[in-house]
Amino acid sequence: MQEILRTTDPVIISHATALLRGEGINCFEMDVNMSVLEGSIGILPRRLMIIDDDLEEARTILTDNGIEPL
């Protein structure tokens, strides 16, 4: 798996997830429950992971929709 996106903004993560899944690319959000450790103040970033084979296509999709991938 490769990390394609890292952000503290849950809206960007949900938008990127919807875009990728809409194109048939499976993705997995990591660090969702880290807010318990940080006190829900949103300082720890969430990561969006995808399989290696979909990396280039996913980068293109995100870039075309105004989201800067890693």
CNS distance restraints for C-alpha pairs under 8 A (distance, minus, plus):
assign (resid   1 and name CA) (resid  49 and name CA) 6.14 0.50 0.50
assign (resid   1 and name CA) (resid  50 and name CA) 5.40 0.50 0.50
assign (resid   1 and name CA) (resid  51 and name CA) 4.39 0.50 0.50
assign (resid   1 and name CA) (resid  52 and name CA) 5.53 0.50 0.50
assign (resid   2 and name CA) (resid  49 and name CA) 5.40 0.50 0.50
assign (resid   2 and name CA) (resid  50 and name CA) 5.45 0.50 0.50
assign (resid   2 and name CA) (resid  51 and name CA) 6.02 0.50 0.50
assign (resid   2 and name CA) (resid  52 and name CA) 5.89 0.50 0.50
assign (resid   2 and name CA) (resid  55 and name CA) 7.31 0.50 0.50
assign (resid   3 and name CA) (resid  47 and name CA) 6.57 0.50 0.50
assign (resid   3 and name CA) (resid  48 and name CA) 5.80 0.50 0.50
assign (resid   3 and name CA) (resid  49 and name CA) 4.46 0.50 0.50
assign (resid   3 and name CA) (resid  50 and name CA) 6.54 0.50 0.50
assign (resid   3 and name CA) (resid  70 and name CA) 7.32 0.50 0.50
assign (resid   4 and name CA) (resid  47 and name CA) 7.55 0.50 0.50
assign (resid   4 and name CA) (resid  48 and name CA) 5.83 0.50 0.50
assign (resid   4 and name CA) (resid  49 and name CA) 5.86 0.50 0.50
assign (resid   4 and name CA) (resid  50 and name CA) 6.95 0.50 0.50
assign (resid   4 and name CA) (resid  55 and name CA) 7.47 0.50 0.50
assign (resid   4 and name CA) (resid  58 and name CA) 7.92 0.50 0.50
assign (resid   4 and name CA) (resid  59 and name CA) 7.30 0.50 0.50
assign (resid   4 and name CA) (resid  69 and name CA) 5.47 0.50 0.50
assign (resid   4 and name CA) (resid  70 and name CA) 5.17 0.50 0.50
assign (resid   5 and name CA) (resid  13 and name CA) 7.80 0.50 0.50
assign (resid   5 and name CA) (resid  47 and name CA) 5.66 0.50 0.50
assign (resid   5 and name CA) (resid  48 and name CA) 5.10 0.50 0.50
assign (resid   5 and name CA) (resid  49 and name CA) 7.33 0.50 0.50
assign (resid   5 and name CA) (resid  68 and name CA) 7.77 0.50 0.50
assign (resid   5 and name CA) (resid  69 and name CA) 5.24 0.50 0.50
assign (resid   5 and name CA) (resid  70 and name CA) 5.66 0.50 0.50
assign (resid   6 and name CA) (resid  45 and name CA) 6.00 0.50 0.50
assign (resid   6 and name CA) (resid  46 and name CA) 5.60 0.50 0.50
assign (resid   6 and name CA) (resid  47 and name CA) 4.48 0.50 0.50
assign (resid   6 and name CA) (resid  48 and name CA) 6.46 0.50 0.50
assign (resid   6 and name CA) (resid  70 and name CA) 7.61 0.50 0.50
assign (resid   7 and name CA) (resid  12 and name CA) 7.54 0.50 0.50
assign (resid   7 and name CA) (resid  13 and name CA) 7.26 0.50 0.50
assign (resid   7 and name CA) (resid  45 and name CA) 4.81 0.50 0.50
assign (resid   7 and name CA) (resid  46 and name CA) 5.52 0.50 0.50
assign (resid   7 and name CA) (resid  47 and name CA) 6.75 0.50 0.50
assign (resid   8 and name CA) (resid  42 and name CA) 6.15 0.50 0.50
assign (resid   8 and name CA) (resid  43 and name CA) 6.46 0.50 0.50
assign (resid   8 and name CA) (resid  44 and name CA) 6.27 0.50 0.50
assign (resid   8 and name CA) (resid  45 and name CA) 4.22 0.50 0.50
assign (resid   8 and name CA) (resid  46 and name CA) 5.92 0.50 0.50
assign (resid   9 and name CA) (resid  13 and name CA) 6.69 0.50 0.50
assign (resid   9 and name CA) (resid  42 and name CA) 8.00 0.50 0.50
assign (resid   9 and name CA) (resid  45 and name CA) 7.74 0.50 0.50
assign (resid  10 and name CA) (resid  14 and name CA) 6.18 0.50 0.50
assign (resid  10 and name CA) (resid  46 and name CA) 7.80 0.50 0.50
assign (resid  11 and name CA) (resid  15 and name CA) 6.06 0.50 0.50
assign (resid  12 and name CA) (resid  16 and name CA) 5.99 0.50 0.50
assign (resid  12 and name CA) (resid  67 and name CA) 7.81 0.50 0.50
assign (resid  13 and name CA) (resid  17 and name CA) 6.05 0.50 0.50
assign (resid  13 and name CA) (resid  29 and name CA) 7.95 0.50 0.50
assign (resid  13 and name CA) (resid  46 and name CA) 7.72 0.50 0.50
assign (resid  13 and name CA) (resid  48 and name CA) 7.12 0.50 0.50
assign (resid  14 and name CA) (resid  18 and name CA) 6.15 0.50 0.50
assign (resid  15 and name CA) (resid  19 and name CA) 6.22 0.50 0.50
assign (resid  16 and name CA) (resid  20 and name CA) 6.14 0.50 0.50
assign (resid  16 and name CA) (resid  62 and name CA) 6.70 0.50 0.50
assign (resid  16 and name CA) (resid  67 and name CA) 7.55 0.50 0.50
assign (resid  17 and name CA) (resid  21 and name CA) 6.01 0.50 0.50
assign (resid  17 and name CA) (resid  27 and name CA) 6.74 0.50 0.50
assign (resid  17 and name CA) (resid  48 and name CA) 7.85 0.50 0.50
assign (resid  18 and name CA) (resid  22 and name CA) 5.87 0.50 0.50
assign (resid  19 and name CA) (resid  23 and name CA) 6.53 0.50 0.50
assign (resid  19 and name CA) (resid  61 and name CA) 7.42 0.50 0.50
assign (resid  19 and name CA) (resid  62 and name CA) 7.53 0.50 0.50
assign (resid  20 and name CA) (resid  24 and name CA) 6.47 0.50 0.50
assign (resid  20 and name CA) (resid  25 and name CA) 5.13 0.50 0.50
assign (resid  20 and name CA) (resid  26 and name CA) 6.99 0.50 0.50
assign (resid  20 and name CA) (resid  27 and name CA) 7.27 0.50 0.50
assign (resid  20 and name CA) (resid  58 and name CA) 6.57 0.50 0.50
assign (resid  20 and name CA) (resid  61 and name CA) 7.20 0.50 0.50
assign (resid  20 and name CA) (resid  62 and name CA) 7.86 0.50 0.50
assign (resid  21 and name CA) (resid  25 and name CA) 5.01 0.50 0.50
assign (resid  21 and name CA) (resid  26 and name CA) 5.81 0.50 0.50
assign (resid  21 and name CA) (resid  27 and name CA) 7.21 0.50 0.50
assign (resid  25 and name CA) (resid  50 and name CA) 7.68 0.50 0.50
assign (resid  25 and name CA) (resid  54 and name CA) 6.77 0.50 0.50
assign (resid  25 and name CA) (resid  58 and name CA) 7.35 0.50 0.50
assign (resid  26 and name CA) (resid  50 and name CA) 6.42 0.50 0.50
assign (resid  26 and name CA) (resid  51 and name CA) 7.63 0.50 0.50
assign (resid  27 and name CA) (resid  48 and name CA) 6.66 0.50 0.50
assign (resid  27 and name CA) (resid  49 and name CA) 5.53 0.50 0.50
assign (resid  27 and name CA) (resid  50 and name CA) 4.67 0.50 0.50
assign (resid  27 and name CA) (resid  51 and name CA) 7.49 0.50 0.50
assign (resid  28 and name CA) (resid  48 and name CA) 5.76 0.50 0.50
assign (resid  28 and name CA) (resid  49 and name CA) 5.11 0.50 0.50
assign (resid  28 and name CA) (resid  50 and name CA) 6.46 0.50 0.50
assign (resid  29 and name CA) (resid  46 and name CA) 7.02 0.50 0.50
assign (resid  29 and name CA) (resid  47 and name CA) 5.76 0.50 0.50
assign (resid  29 and name CA) (resid  48 and name CA) 4.60 0.50 0.50
assign (resid  29 and name CA) (resid  49 and name CA) 6.21 0.50 0.50
assign (resid  30 and name CA) (resid  46 and name CA) 5.94 0.50 0.50
assign (resid  30 and name CA) (resid  47 and name CA) 5.09 0.50 0.50
assign (resid  30 and name CA) (resid  48 and name CA) 6.21 0.50 0.50
assign (resid  30 and name CA) (resid  49 and name CA) 7.26 0.50 0.50
assign (resid  31 and name CA) (resid  45 and name CA) 7.41 0.50 0.50
assign (resid  31 and name CA) (resid  46 and name CA) 5.13 0.50 0.50
assign (resid  31 and name CA) (resid  47 and name CA) 6.49 0.50 0.50
assign (resid  32 and name CA) (resid  46 and name CA) 6.17 0.50 0.50
assign (resid  33 and name CA) (resid  37 and name CA) 7.98 0.50 0.50
assign (resid  34 and name CA) (resid  38 and name CA) 6.56 0.50 0.50
assign (resid  34 and name CA) (resid  44 and name CA) 7.01 0.50 0.50
assign (resid  35 and name CA) (resid  39 and name CA) 5.79 0.50 0.50
assign (resid  35 and name CA) (resid  40 and name CA) 4.49 0.50 0.50
assign (resid  35 and name CA) (resid  41 and name CA) 7.04 0.50 0.50
assign (resid  35 and name CA) (resid  42 and name CA) 6.57 0.50 0.50
assign (resid  35 and name CA) (resid  44 and name CA) 7.34 0.50 0.50
assign (resid  36 and name CA) (resid  40 and name CA) 6.12 0.50 0.50
assign (resid  38 and name CA) (resid  42 and name CA) 7.35 0.50 0.50
assign (resid  38 and name CA) (resid  43 and name CA) 7.22 0.50 0.50
assign (resid  38 and name CA) (resid  44 and name CA) 7.28 0.50 0.50
assign (resid  50 and name CA) (resid  54 and name CA) 6.78 0.50 0.50
assign (resid  50 and name CA) (resid  55 and name CA) 6.80 0.50 0.50
assign (resid  51 and name CA) (resid  55 and name CA) 6.78 0.50 0.50
assign (resid  54 and name CA) (resid  58 and name CA) 5.94 0.50 0.50
assign (resid  55 and name CA) (resid  59 and name CA) 6.18 0.50 0.50
assign (resid  56 and name CA) (resid  60 and name CA) 6.31 0.50 0.50
assign (resid  57 and name CA) (resid  61 and name CA) 6.27 0.50 0.50
assign (resid  58 and name CA) (resid  62 and name CA) 6.19 0.50 0.50
assign (resid  59 and name CA) (resid  63 and name CA) 6.02 0.50 0.50
assign (resid  59 and name CA) (resid  69 and name CA) 5.92 0.50 0.50
assign (resid  60 and name CA) (resid  64 and name CA) 6.01 0.50 0.50
assign (resid  61 and name CA) (resid  65 and name CA) 6.40 0.50 0.50
assign (resid  62 and name CA) (resid  66 and name CA) 6.41 0.50 0.50
assign (resid  62 and name CA) (resid  67 and name CA) 5.01 0.50 0.50
assign (resid  62 and name CA) (resid  68 and name CA) 6.62 0.50 0.50
assign (resid  62 and name CA) (resid  69 and name CA) 6.53 0.50 0.50
assign (resid  63 and name CA) (resid  67 and name CA) 5.23 0.50 0.50
assign (resid  63 and name CA) (resid  68 and name CA) 5.66 0.50 0.50
assign (resid  63 and name CA) (resid  69 and name CA) 6.84 0.50 0.50
